Amino acid sequence: MAAPHPRRTRATQLRGRRAELRVLDDLVAAVRAGESRVLVVRGEPGMGKTALLDHLAEQASGCRVVRAAGVQSEMELAFAGLHQLCAPMLDHLEAIPVPQRDAVRIAFGIGAGPAPDRFLIGLAVLSLLSEVAAEQPLLCVVDDEQWLDRASALTLGFVARRLAADSVGLVLATRVPGEELSGLPELAVEGLTLGDARTLLDSVLTGPLDARVREQMVAETHGNPLALLELPRGLTPAELAGGFGLPGTVPLLGRIEESFRRRIEDLPKQSRLLVLAAAAEPTGDSSLVWRAAGRLGIGDQAAAPTAEAGLVEFGAQVRFRHPLVRSAAYRSASAHDLQEVHRALAEATDPAADPDRRAWHRAQATAVPDEDVAAELERSAGRAQARGGLAAAAAFLERAAILTPDPVRRAQRLLAAARAKRDAGALDAALGLLVAVEAGPLGPLQAAELEHMRGQIALDQRRGSDAARLLFAAARRLEPLDAALAREAYLEALWEAAMWAGDLDIPGGVRAVAEAARAAPPGPDPPRVVDVLLDAFALRLTQGHAAAAPALTRALELVLALDFGTGETGRWLWLAGGRVSQIIALELWDAESWHALATRQAEFARGAGALVHLQFALNYLARAHLLAGDLATAAVMIEEDRLIAEATGNPAVAHNAMMLAAWRGREREASELIEASVQDAAARGLGRLASFAAYASTVLNNGLGRPGAACDAARQAFERDQLGYGPLVIPELAEAAARTGDVALVRAALEWLSERTRVLPTQWAQGIEARIRALLGDGEAAESCYRESIERLGQTQVRVELARAHLLYGEWLRRERRRGEAREQLRTAYEMLDTMGIGAFAERARRELLATGETARKRTEETTVELTAQEAQVARLARDGLSNPQIGARLFISTRTVQYHLGKVFTKLGITSRGQLGQALPADPGATAR
């Protein structure tokens, strides 16, 4: 049976796709009109997705069309699919910001530099599409998305969610949408109707067909166009007429592939090998395939039969009739033929221009362990990692390990592959590789490294207790083998796992880890940041705050003095410059250092494009802004955390969303978030999260005037005595206990705090200490303490505590029947709290003012309520002096989308320039530099 003409076949298929064609035509019209559109075309193999994409591209007159297609055998090559799509547009690279431009060049292997974060690459692609679309509406068409390499698929998913105000259409065809495409608009391509299916089948029949057999074929194919076109091919008229050649028990996809396999087997031997060579070389480079064919002794005449059979066309590019032809050719080939073809392709590939593809072909041609091939794959893994292709690096290393003759070296490469899998976020796959490592001979150091990695993966999976146990065991194993690595593991166990865990499966709990850490071999001289941090934390947990204060102070000074350009910082910044150092600052009641470190971590993470770290940094910085009374800025950072989570597919950190709702006094919202955090903490053994939820509950109930509930929650957090929580919990505990009459608990809070102020007398700590003494005192002594508290807290950034000191003093004065003086303090408290947006406490101050005979008006709604969340973010960042590209980079949107939002902001606020934003937007109370 002759091959059907492609254009005629496509026209026949499209006659049954009227609804789908309308959707695609509407998409093109919207893009031409200046709108952005995203569409995922999903359907089983053979449903005609490619025919629809071809139609879309042909109908997109007035648009620039760029295309790419995933290839199964190219899935391990990082950014290969993205490079294929963007290659025609790289002449616009100079128009996008330099960090983004450099990221794209490194990812595509056309530039050198450190591995870029994949989300910086995503932002670069977004900017690139925006620049191209500024000249002419742009239509990006991607076929077989399910076979794109992981890095390309994730990047396109990121871009699809961030297109907003650009004339860009992005259409991706796939079999089953992966998680990277979840939630995007979809067009389901299903089987043809009975009438259209019969018409298509009739178009390829060469003789009469029994009506019952025809109906059987239509029913069994479920209207699948490719099945209707291909299943009759290769069957004799007799087989067709009686239906004897139709194997009804084989799944449809297998039957289609089987049809292609039969046609391939009917080809002459040289033609079969030529098809196999084309199937094994995913780039479609015709000259490369022909060079390999020459090494296999295949002549030019081998191409004609493949075209006549409707399987493959060899022109400037190799074109398969359907991806199933490629898979049928590759999967039906013998092991010998596969090895010979890959060997020929490796020899034909330029080792200088494409060393990684050559290495991959060499590996597929090798059936037995070969150290030379394994070493070449290992070098390819290094290059892939340098481009940011962690998944590709892991694949190269895994294959290298399989081909490694030496068992010890094999285990090392498997460990490296597992590490790359973990860094790429493929945690289950990494654990699977660790199982393979355990199956081989392990030296003591490798066994310890394996356990260390298991602990780190447990940490990534938020399995706090498991992580603590594994990291602690790894640290003990590493002590006699690698003292430096042992101390790193101890710090991870002590902080990242043990401090988050609830009930540890370790005899003695956190203290046992701390004591073991103190007994560990000393670090180098001079000590590293990690060594100073470890010693300070271990001392704090074994000897108490007073004994550890000098070590904690030294550690904080060392972290504040860190130069971000040092090699040590590159490895330990997120530990020393991030969460741990901020907890030290809180342990020392040093609000200024806390804010400085949080700001520094956020800036560094943002500049490096390290978005997961940025999520945590934003939440620490948001917490600092909350205590500064700058709820508006905190809300922007919490929203940015949510945006990053949406872009990356990782969960939002979200702890401060709970705190923001509590400070605002939004009872229902805060209560739901608190309950969710309590359940999450219990499910995952995260004691620190449970304490944070208790703190949020205390703030909420103190604001709502429920001291009993506040006291119960604060007592829970206080009794856990976790690092860095004292400055947050102690003020809440003392106030709630005083209002319930629990003098003993107030005295316990005072004793706890006085132990710290004796060795570290900061204004923040002494201001809260004076306030607690006032709660316990009366007469002149109480008044003196209230005034001291206000004076000291007025010299700090913790404006919320200053406002509450005025509130408590005013409440005390009213009880003392000094109404005039009470009004002054309560008015100050109300104005501060109301301006900050701390609703429940402001309402408490307003009620107290009413009791003195003065009426306070409730705050009117701000102008910003007219703005959407993203408009408000864009407006604030523009007001703070960020350029449009900087705003786009921060919010993961294109520069033109920023312009679009600013235009709407100007209209809503009735202004005409950025310079007017400072007056049109409300000020941020207590705002400090970010």
N, C-alpha and C positions, 0 to 999 in steps of 0.2 A: 504494500500500500504506500503510495507516494506521501511525502511529508506535506501537510497542509501549509498553504501560504500564510506566514505570520500575520500580516495585516488583515487578510480576510478572516482568519480565525478570531483575531481580537475584535473585529467588528461584530462577528456573530456573538461572541461572549457579551459584549457591551450592550447588545439589544436587550438582554435580560437584566440590565443594571440601571434602569431608569432612575430609581430613587437615589442610588449611590452617586450617579453622575450629577444629579441636581445638587447634592451636598458639596461635591468637589467644585462645581461651577460657582456656587455661592462663595466658597472659600477664595477662589481666584478673584472674584469681583470685590470681596472685602479687602484683600491685599492691595489690589489696584487702587482702591479708595483710600489707602493710607492706614488701614487697620492691621493689627497682628492677629494671626490665626494659628492654632495648633490642632492637629488631628492625628489620632492613632487609628490606622486602618488595620483591623484585626480579622483573621480568618484562617482556616485550616489550609495546608498546602494544596495548591491547585484550584483554589476558589476564584482566582482571577485578580488578586491584589496587584500584581505587576501590570496587568493590562489596564487597570484603573489608574495606576501611577503614570503609565505611558500616556494615557489620554489626558491626564491632568497637565503633564509637561507640554503636550502639544497645544492645549487650549490656553496656555498662560501667555498669550501675546501681550506685549507691553511689560512683561516681567523678566527679570533675569532668573534663569533656572540653573541650579546646581544639584548634582545627584551623587549618591553614594549607595553602595550595597554591601551588606555584611557577607562574609565568606567564612564558612565553618572552620576551615583549616587555618584561618588567619586570626582566630579568636585570642591567641596568646600574644599577639604583637600589639603592645600598648599604643593607643591613639592611632592605629592604622586606619580605622574607619573615619575618624574625625579628620585626619590628614587628607583622605580621599575626598571628603566633602569640602574642605576649606581650601584645598590646593588652588582652585581657580581664582580665589579671592585674596591670596596672600600679597598681592600688589597693594592692598589697602592697609597692611600691617603698620606702616609708618604713622597712620592717623590715630592709632589707639595709644593709651598711656604706656610709658616705657616698661613698667613692671609686667604689665599684661603681655606686651609684645615679646619681651624676653622669655616669659613663661611658654608662649606658643612656640617660639623657636627651639627652645630646649626640648619641649615635648615632641616636636616633629623631627628632632635630630638634625636641625639646620643651624643650631647654635649651641654653645657650651655654657655651663654654669651649674649651680646646685639644683637638685631636683625641685621643681616647682610644685606647690600644692595644687591638687587637681581642681579645686574650686576657684583658684586664681586663673587657671586655664579656662574654666567655664565662664568666668567673667570676661576673659579676653575674647572668647568666641562670641559672647553676647555683644560686646563692643564692636567686633569685626562685622557681624551681621548688620548691626545698626548703621555702621559707616557705609557699607555697600548699599543698603536699602535707602540711604539718603540720596543716592544718585538715581536709583531705579528700583521699583518694587521687587522684592527678592522672594523666590520660592525655593525652599530647600526640600528635596525629596530623598528619602532614605528607604531602601527596600531591604527586606530580610534583617530587620533590626535585631532579631533574636540571635543572630550570628555576629553581631558587632563585638569587638573586644570590650571587656568590662569598662575600661577607662573611657572609651568613646561613648558607650551607652549611658554611663552615669553623667558625663558631661552634657550630652544632648538632653537628658532628662532635666538637668539643672537649667539649661537654656530654655527649654520648653515652658518651664514654670515662671521664668522671669521676663519673657517677651510681654510688652505692654503697649507702648505707644510708637512702635516702629512698623513700617510697611513690610513685614516679614511673615511668610507662611512657612510653617514647618510641618511636613507630613511624613509620618513614619509608619511603614507597613511591617507587621509582625504576626507570628502565629498566635502566641499567647503573651499579652503584655507582661513584662517583668515589673518588679517593684519600682524600678526607676521611672516607669511610665504610669504608675498608679494614679488615679484621679484625673488624668487628662481626658479631654473629649475624645470619644471613640466613634468609629463607624464600623459596625459589624458587617462583614461580607459573608453571607451565608449561601447555601445551595440555590441554584436556579429553580424557578418554578417548573412544574411539570411540563408546561407548554414550551418554555424556553429550552429546557433540557432536551426535549424530543427534537426540537429544531437543530440544536447544536450537534446532537448525535447523528441526525440524518445528514448533516453537512459533510461528515467524514466517512459515511458508509459507501462502499463501492458496489454493493449488490443488495438484493432483497433480504429482509430480516423478518423472521416470524414476529408478529405483533406481541405475543406473550413474552418472547425473549427480550424484545426492545423494552417493554415495560419493566421486566426484571432488571435490566441494566440501569434504567433510569432510577428505579427505586433503590437498588443497591449502591449506586454512586451518590445518592442523596443530593443530586443536582450539582456535583463537583465538576466544573468545566474541564479541568485537566484530565480527570478520570474518563469523562465522556469522550474526550479526544484521543486518549492514548490507549485505553484498554482494548479497543477493537483492533489496534495495529498489531501485526504479526500473527493474527489468527486467520485461518483459512475460511473461505466462504461457508464450508460445511460446518466448521466449528462455530462460526457466528450464527448460522441459520438455526442450529439445534441448541445453541447455548452450551456446548460441551467444553468449550475452551475457557469458560469463565469460572475461576476458582472462588466460589462464594464464601469459603471459610477463612480466607486470608484477609486481615484488616486492609481497609481501603488504601491507606498510605503505602503499605507493603506491596499491594497489588500494582499500584502505579509505578513504584520503583522496580518491581519485577518486570513490568512491561518494558521499561527502559533497559533493564539488565538483559532481557532477551534480545533486544535490538543491538545492544553493544556486542553480545556474543556472536551475532550474525556477521559482524564486521570482519574484514581480513585482519590477520594478526597484527600487522604493523599499524593499522588504523586503531585497533584496540589499545595498543601501547601509547599511541599518540593521544587518544582521549584520556588515558590514565595520567600521562604527563601533564596534560592541561588541568586535570582534576587535582593533581598534587601541588600545582603552582597557583596560589590564590590571587595573585596580582593581575592575572589576565594579560601578562606581558608576552605577546606573541613571539617576539624575537628571542626571548629567553627560552620559551618552550621549544622553538625550532633549534636552538643551539643544543639543548638537551636531547632532542630527537636525533640530531646528527651523531651524538655520542652513542646513541642506541642503535644506530644504523637504519634509522627510519627516513625514507625519502619523501619528497614533496607530494608524490601521488597519494600518500596515505590520507590526506585531508579530504579529498573529494567524497569518498564513501560516507564520512561522518556528516557532511552537509546534506548529502542525498537522503540519509536516514533521518534527517531532522533532529540531530543530536547536538552538534557543535559546529560553529562557524569560525574559521581562522582568518581574520582580517587583520587590521591594525591592532585590534584587541581580540582576545579569545572570548567568544560568547556562547554560553551553554543555553540550550533550549529552555531549561528549567533547572533550578538548583538540585532537584532530585536526580537529574542526569549525572551531575557531578558526584553526588553521594552514591549512586548506583555503580558508577564506574570504579570509585575508590573502594567501596565495601566489597565488591565482588571480585576484586583482583587477588591473585595469590600473593603470599608473603614474599616470594622470590621476585615477582614483578614489581611489587611496591618498593622493595629495597633497591632494585636496579634503577627504577625511575627516580627515586630520591637521590641516589648516588649521582646520576647524570645531571639532575637539577643542581646539586651542590657544586659539581664541577663547572657547570655553566654559569653559576652566579658569581658576580664580581666580589671578591673578598674585601676589597676596599670600599666599594659603594654600598654593599648590603651584607655586612659580615654576620648579622644576626639571622637573617633568613638562610644564609649558607650554613650556619651552624645548626639550625633546626633541620634542614634537609639532611645534613650529615648524620644527625642523631637518628632520624627516621630510617636511614639506610644501614644503621648499625644494629646487628642482632645480638652481639655479645659485648660484655664490658670492654670499654676502650678509654683509657685515661686521656689520650689526646683529644678525643671528641668531647669527653666530659669537661675537660679544662676549657675548651672553646665555648661550650655552653655556659660555663661559669663566668667567663669574660662577657658573654652576651647578657647575662643576668646583671652584671655590674653596669653595663651601658643602659639597660632598661631601667634600672633603679635610678640612675642619674637623670633620666628623662621623666621620672615620676611614675613610671609604669611598674608599680609594685606587684600587681597580679602577674604581669609578664615575667618579672624577675623570679617570682616564685615558681612559675611553670618551667623556666629554663633550669633553675636549680634542682627541681624535682626530677626532671629528665636526666640532668647531669648526675644526680645521685644514683639513679638506676643503672647508669653506664659506668659507674666508678668501680674498678676492680678491688681496691683496698677497702676492707670493712670499716676501718677507723675513719678514713677520708669520706666514705659514703655517709657515715653517721654525721660528720661535720656538715656535709652539704645538705642533708635532710634537715638538720637543725637550722641552717641558714634559710632553707626554703620555708620552714615553719615560721621563722621570724618574719620573713617577707609576707607570708600569708597573714600573720597577725597584724603587721603594719598596714596591710591593705584592707583590714577589717573582716577578713574571712576567718573568723575565729574557730568555727567547727572544722574547717579544712586544716587549719594549723594544728588542732588537737589530733586530727587523723594522722598527720605526718609525724607527730610526736610518738604515736603508737608504733609507727614503722621504725622510728629511731630505737625504741625500747627493744624491738625484736632482734637487733644486732648487738655486737659486742660494744660495750661502753666502758670507757675509762672513768675514773672517779670524777674528773672535772666535767666531762660531758654529762654524766648522770646528774651532777649538781646543776649544771646549766639547764638541763631538761626540766628539772623540778622548778627552777627559777622561772622558766618560761611558762610552765603550767600555772604558777602563781600569778604571773602578770596577766595571763589570759583570763583567769578567774577574776582578777581585778577589773579588767575591761568589761567582763560580763556582770559586774556589780555583785559578785558573790563574795561579800566581805569576809565572812568567817573562813570559807575555803581558801581565799587568797591569803589571809593572815597565816593560816596553818602551813600552806605550801611555801610561802616566802620565808617563813621562819625556819622551816626544815631545810630549805635551800641555803639560807645564810649559814646555818650550822654546818652543812656539808662543805661549804665553800671556805670556811675559816682556815683549814690547813692547806688549801689549794691556791686560793687567790684572795688575799686579805682585802684588797681594794674592792673587788666585786662583792665580797661577803658584807662589807660595810654598806654598800649600796642596797643589797638585799635586805639588810636589817632595817635600814631607813624606810624602804618600801613597806616592809612588814609592820613596822612600828607606826608609820603615819598613814600611808595610802590605804592599808587594809585594816590594821588593828584599830585605828582611831575611828574608822567608820563602822566597824563591826559591832554587833550586839553581844550575843553569847558566843565567845570564842571556844573552839574545840582545842584549847591548849591549856594544860594544867597551869594554873597561876595567872592566866589571862594576859592582859597587856603588860602588867608588871613583870611577868616572867620574860617576855620579849625584851623589855627595857633592861632588865638585869643581865640577860645574855648579851645584849648589845654593848653594855658597859664593860663586860668581860672579854669582848672580842679583841683580836689583835689590833694594835694602834694603827692609825693611818700614816701616810707619808709626812715628812717634815720638809717644808711647811705644809700644814694640813690643807686639804681641799675643802670647798664649801660643804660637800656632803659630810665630811668628817666632823666639822664644827657643828653642823645641824644635828647630826646623830648624837654627839656627846651632850648637846644642850637638851634635846628632847628626852634622852634616856635619863639624864640627871633630874629633870623636872618630874618624870613619872616615878622615880624611885626615891628621891630625897625631898621632893616638894618644891614649892615656888621660891621660897626664900633662898634655899641652897642653890637653885638653878638660875636665879636672876642674873648674876654676872655673866654666866655662859650664854643665856638667852640674849642679853644685851650685846655681847660680842658677836653672836651669830647675826643679829639684825644689822649691826654696823657693817659686817662683812658683806651681807647681801646688798645693802644700800650702796656700797662702794663698787659692786660688780661692774666690770666693763663688758657690755654685750658682745664685744668683738672677740673675747677670749675663747679658746677651744673648750675650756671647762664649762663655760656658760652655755655653749651650744648643746651640751649633753644634759646639763642640770638646771637650765633656766626655768623650766616649768615647775621644778621642785623648789629650787632656792629662790627664784624671782617671783614665784607665783603663790600657790596656796599655802605652803609651809611658812614662808616668810611673813605672810599676812597674819597667820595664826600667832606667830611670834609677836608681831606688833600688837595684836589684841591681848596676848598674855601680859604684855608690858604696858597696856593701857596707853598706847601711843597712837592717837588718831591720825596725826599728820603723816607718820611713816606708813600707816595702814593705807591711807588714801594714795600716797605717792607710789607705793608698791603695786597697788591695784591698777592705778593708771598706767604704770610702766609695763605691767604684764599685758594689759589690753592693747597698748600701742604696739608692743613687740609681736604679739600674736596676730594682730591685724596686718602688720607689715609683712609678716612671714606667710600670711594666708593660712595659718594653722587654725582652722575654724573650730575644731572640737575644743582646743585649748582656749580659743576666744570665747566660746560659750561660758566656760567656767570663769574666765577673767571678767567678762561682762557682769556676771552675777555677783562676784566679790565687789566689783566697783559699784554696782547698783546698791548693794548693802551699805556701803560707805555713804552713798548719796541719801539713802533712806534716813540714816541717823543724822545726816547733815540737814534734814528737812527738805531736801530737794527731790520730792516725789516725782515731779515731772520728768527730770532727767533719768531717774531710776526707771520710770515706766518706759522711756525710749530704749534703754538698755535691755530691759526685759523683753520688749517687743523685738529687738534685734536678735536676741537669743532665739526667739520663736522663729524668726525668718531664717536663721542659720539652720535650725532644726528642720524646717520645711525644705530648705535647699539641699541638705545633706542626707535627709532620711533618718538622721539620728534623733533620739528623743530630746526635747528641750530640757535644760537643767531645771528651770521652773520653780526652784525653791523660793526665790524672791517674789514670784507672782503671789504666793501665799502671804508673804510678809507685807507686800504692797496693799493687798486687800485688807489685811489686819490693821495696818496703820490708817487706812482710809475709813475704817469702821464699817466696811461692807460685810455685814454679819453672814448672810447666806453664802456669798462667794467665798469668803475666807474660811467658813466652816467646812464647806465642801472640799476645798483644797487641803485644809489641815487633815481632814479625815482620810483623803486619798494618800497623803504623805505618810500618815500613821500606818495604813495598811501596807504601803510599799515598803516602809522600813521593817515591818514585821515579816513580810514575805521574803525579804532579801537579807535580813540580819544586819541592818544598817542603824546602829545605835545613835550615830551622830544625827542622822536625819530625823529620828524619833525625838531627839532633844530639840532640834530646830522647830519641829512641829509643836512641841510643848511651849517653846518660847513664843511662837506666833499666837498660840491660844492665849497665853498670858497677856500679850499686848492687846489682843482683841477684847478680852474680858475686862482688863483694867480700863480700857477706853469706854466700854459699855456700862461701867459701874457695877461689875459683878466680881467683887474682890474674892469671894469664896472660890469660884471656878478658876480665877486667875492664880490664886495661891496654890491650889492643887496642881495646876499645870507647871507653875514655876518651881515647885518643890521637886517635881520629877526631874526637870532639867538640872536643878541645883545639885541634887544627890548624885547625878551621874558625873558631875565635876569634869566635864570634858574640856580639852584645851581650847582656849580662845572664846569660850562662851560666857565667862564671868562678866565682862563689861556689858553684855546684852541681858543676862538673866538677873544679876544681882539687883539692879534698880527696880525691875518688875517685881521680884520676890519681896523686897523690903516694903514697897508700897502696898502690895496686896496683903502681906502679913499684918502690916500696921492697921489697915482698914478693917481687917477681921479681928483685931485685938490679940493676935498671936505674938506677944512681945518676945517670947523665947526665940521664935524664928527670925524676928527682926534682929535680935542680938547675935544670932548665929551668922546672919548675913554681914553684920558689921564686923564681927571677929574675923570672918573670912577675908573681907576687904582690907581691914587694918593690917593684917599680915603682909599684904602687898604694898600698901602705902608706906610702911616703915622702911622698905628697901627700894621702892620705886615711886617716889612721890610726884606723879604727874598731875597736871591740872585736872584732867578728866577724872582720874581715880579719886583725888582729894575732893573734887566737887561733889561726886556721888557719895563719898564718905561723910561729908558735912551734911548732906541731905538726909542720910540715914540717921545720923545723930539727932538731927532736928525732929525726925519722926519719933524718936525715943524720948525727946526732952520736952520741956515746957517752959513757959515764961521767957525771960531774957536769954537763957541759954539756947532755947529752940530758935528764937528769932535770930540770934547771932549766927547760928549754924545755917539757917535759910539764906541769910545775906551772904555768908561766905560761899555757899554753894553756887548762888547766882553769879557772884564775882568770878569764881574760878571757872565755871562752865562757860561764862561769857568770853573766855580767852581760848576756847577750843572750837573745833569744827562740828561738834556734836550739838547742833542747834535744837534738835528735838528735846534733848535732856535739859537744855536751858529753858525752853518754853515750859516744860513740865515742872521745873523748879519754881518758876513764877506761879504756875497753877497751884502747886501744893502750898506755897507760901500764902497765896491769896485765900485758899480754902482755910488755912490755919488762922489767918487774920480775921476772916469772917466769923469763925467759931469763937474767937476772942472778942467779938462784937466791935471790932475796929473797922467799920464798914467803909469809911472813906479810903483808908490805906488798902483795904482789901480790893476795892474797885480798881485802884491803880495797877495792882499786880495781876488781877484777873483780866483786866482790859488788855494788858500787854500779852498775857498768855493766850487770850482768845484771838487777838490779831495775828500773833505768830502762828498759832496752830491752824487757824482758818486759812491764812495765806498759803501755808504749806500744803493744805488739803488733807490734814489729819483730822478727819471728820468727827469721830466719836469723842476724842479728847477735846476738840473745839466745842462740841455740843455740851460737854461737861462744864467747860469754862463759861459758856453762855448761860447755862442754868444757874451756876453760882453767881454770875453777875445779876441775873434776875432776882436772886435772893437778897442782893444788896440794894435793890431798888433801881438798878440801871438796866436798860434794854439794849441788847446788841443785835444788829441786823445780821441775818444770815447772808452769806456770800452769794452774789449773783453768779450765774453761769459765765464762764470765760468765753472769749471770742473763739478759742480753739475748738469749742464743741461743734462749730460749723465744719471743721476740717475732718476728713477721714484720718485714720491712724497713720497711713503712709504720707498723706499730705502734711500732717503735723510733724512727722519725722523729718521730711525734706525741708520744711520751713525752718525748723529749729537748727538744723545743720547749716542751712544757708545763712541764717542769722548769725551763727557762730563763726562764719568766715570760711567755710569749706567751699571749694569750687564744685561745679557740677560733676566733673569726673570723680572727685573725691567722694561726693555724696553717692554717686552711682556705685563706686567700689564698696562703700560701707553698707549699702542697702541691697546690693546684688541686683541692680537694675541698670539699664543703659543710660548714657548721658541724655539722650533724647527723651527718655521717660522722665528723667529728673526735670527737664525743661517743661514737659507736659504738666507735671504736677505743680511746678512753680507757677505756671500760667493760671492754673485753677486756684491756687492759693492767693495770687494777686487779685484775681477777680472777687473771690469771697471776702477778702479783707479790705477791698477797696483801695489798694495801693498800686504803685506802678514800678517800684524798683526794690532791689534787695536791701538797700540802705534803710528802707522804711520798716523792715521786718522787726527791728529792735523795739520800735514803738508799738507796732500793731500786735505783736505777740506779747503775752504776759511774761513778766520776769520769772526766773526760776529762783525761789527763795533759797538762800544759803548756797547758791550755786558756786562751784569752784571749778578750776580748770580741769578739763578732761584730757 
